[in-house]
């Protein structure tokens, strides 16, 4: 039994505060003299273990032991010094193989963050305001040290570095609600969920459909929503998987067309929807939807039929909550530019004309909705400053909202790009040969994704304020009396439904019965189906216990 190879991650540059991971290759020799790799299971079954020792090398030539576990997180004391890690196979605490050694480059300090500022557009924040962040954080399995990321040093692309950078950045926004896309399942449950929990957030998560993509389920990415639990409680959540909504649409096609249409639309994209209720005001609810829409090819026109199908499916479901007077906030990476059919459909409620529709899918979609959605940055002429355009070169990320029920009070502004570029060059934080690069510098040691976060502070529209909406942020531009009357009717309907729900809750307690055979107590429960107009039941209400 012998350690043949020891690798570290990040392998080229340890950074203060970022955990250094180890990867080790162990070989053994059989009775015939052939060597083979030892699996982790065989290693444990034979009661072997690996002893790790971490050392800080001093300028005097001596070394001080700083750790004895499989991983090590450099501290400020390690800054400027090299780290050395040794590994040896042991059995019953006795070394049974030669020692293997790996030495790092000198530890560097994490580059100070380049904080972004919220641009105030309305009145001061109050109890009725809420800040929402939307961010595609770039799944680790999509991170490649070449192509669009070739300018970024490998150490800044490692997940050990990026996760700390992303968490620090997102935490600095102090948002009430956070919507993240491209969150790997293992990273949500193993890191973000735990860390955000410490900051007072609860969460829901929807993972992509693993059957449609090869690979480890833990590595599959999805959409996550985190919300401040001291302000909101989760009323219901829905996990929407667009591939499960294809079947009803297929009924509209001829038999010989269905296989091709099915293959076209069966994508693994998903959405997460949360109905949140203000703890201090049970009547005050909000619907948060977070999605990552199909990308397709680099040509925005290709894949537009799939994107329209996915977005129309989601919006038809959200109309249910809009009809109850619940404000909608729709976040995500839509992979659609402002001139695309998808964007036109979301903000206008219809599509005037189709560009390309080779399989006739768009013609079969019901491309109309009554949600009255606006995009926060465009509403105030800030689309040119949309962070998505700076990071991706074009706008793909959006935060849409119910313009009849919410007004925009603030927007998260773009980073100081010129200052960032100067720092990257002055501090030699660009990977060679990119020292003179001036465009598409995301991800970087400062911003750890190929997208930038969007942030909006919203304020609920109050009926008495609606005629003065222009002075209050301009989302409505004045609400007609008929609209006010409609909102009052919706409010009355909501109150009536809440009364019915309370009655149903009381009656459900009577549905406890004993099974005569098992003598066990069973409880009959009812569930609220999230039924879309396509006729598919996508999910069931999951109410917190």
Secondary structure as GFF3:
##gff-version 3
##sequence-region A 1 545
A	DSSP	beta_strand	2	9	.	.	.	ID=ss1
A	DSSP	beta_strand	19	29	.	.	.	ID=ss2
A	DSSP	beta_strand	35	37	.	.	.	ID=ss3
A	DSSP	alpha_helix	40	45	.	.	.	ID=ss4
A	DSSP	beta_strand	48	57	.	.	.	ID=ss5
A	DSSP	beta_strand	63	67	.	.	.	ID=ss6
A	DSSP	beta_strand	72	73	.	.	.	ID=ss7
A	DSSP	three_ten_helix	76	78	.	.	.	ID=ss8
A	DSSP	beta_strand	83	91	.	.	.	ID=ss9
A	DSSP	beta_strand	94	95	.	.	.	ID=ss10
A	DSSP	beta_strand	100	103	.	.	.	ID=ss11
A	DSSP	beta_strand	118	120	.	.	.	ID=ss12
A	DSSP	beta_strand	129	136	.	.	.	ID=ss13
A	DSSP	three_ten_helix	140	142	.	.	.	ID=ss14
A	DSSP	three_ten_helix	147	149	.	.	.	ID=ss15
A	DSSP	alpha_helix	154	157	.	.	.	ID=ss16
A	DSSP	alpha_helix	159	172	.	.	.	ID=ss17
A	DSSP	beta_strand	177	184	.	.	.	ID=ss18
A	DSSP	alpha_helix	185	187	.	.	.	ID=ss19
A	DSSP	pi_helix	188	192	.	.	.	ID=ss20
A	DSSP	alpha_helix	193	198	.	.	.	ID=ss21
A	DSSP	beta_strand	201	207	.	.	.	ID=ss22
A	DSSP	three_ten_helix	210	212	.	.	.	ID=ss23
A	DSSP	three_ten_helix	217	219	.	.	.	ID=ss24
A	DSSP	beta_strand	221	228	.	.	.	ID=ss25
A	DSSP	beta_strand	232	241	.	.	.	ID=ss26
A	DSSP	three_ten_helix	242	245	.	.	.	ID=ss27
A	DSSP	alpha_helix	246	250	.	.	.	ID=ss28
A	DSSP	alpha_helix	255	265	.	.	.	ID=ss29
A	DSSP	beta_strand	270	278	.	.	.	ID=ss30
A	DSSP	beta_strand	281	292	.	.	.	ID=ss31
A	DSSP	alpha_helix	304	322	.	.	.	ID=ss32
A	DSSP	beta_strand	327	333	.	.	.	ID=ss33
A	DSSP	alpha_helix	341	348	.	.	.	ID=ss34
A	DSSP	alpha_helix	361	364	.	.	.	ID=ss35
A	DSSP	beta_strand	373	375	.	.	.	ID=ss36
A	DSSP	alpha_helix	376	379	.	.	.	ID=ss37
A	DSSP	three_ten_helix	383	385	.	.	.	ID=ss38
A	DSSP	alpha_helix	387	392	.	.	.	ID=ss39
A	DSSP	beta_strand	397	402	.	.	.	ID=ss40
A	DSSP	beta_strand	406	412	.	.	.	ID=ss41
A	DSSP	alpha_helix	417	426	.	.	.	ID=ss42
A	DSSP	beta_strand	454	460	.	.	.	ID=ss43
A	DSSP	three_ten_helix	463	468	.	.	.	ID=ss44
A	DSSP	alpha_helix	481	509	.	.	.	ID=ss45
A	DSSP	beta_strand	512	514	.	.	.	ID=ss46
A	DSSP	beta_strand	521	523	.	.	.	ID=ss47
A	DSSP	beta_strand	529	531	.	.	.	ID=ss48
A	DSSP	beta_strand	537	540	.	.	.	ID=ss49
###
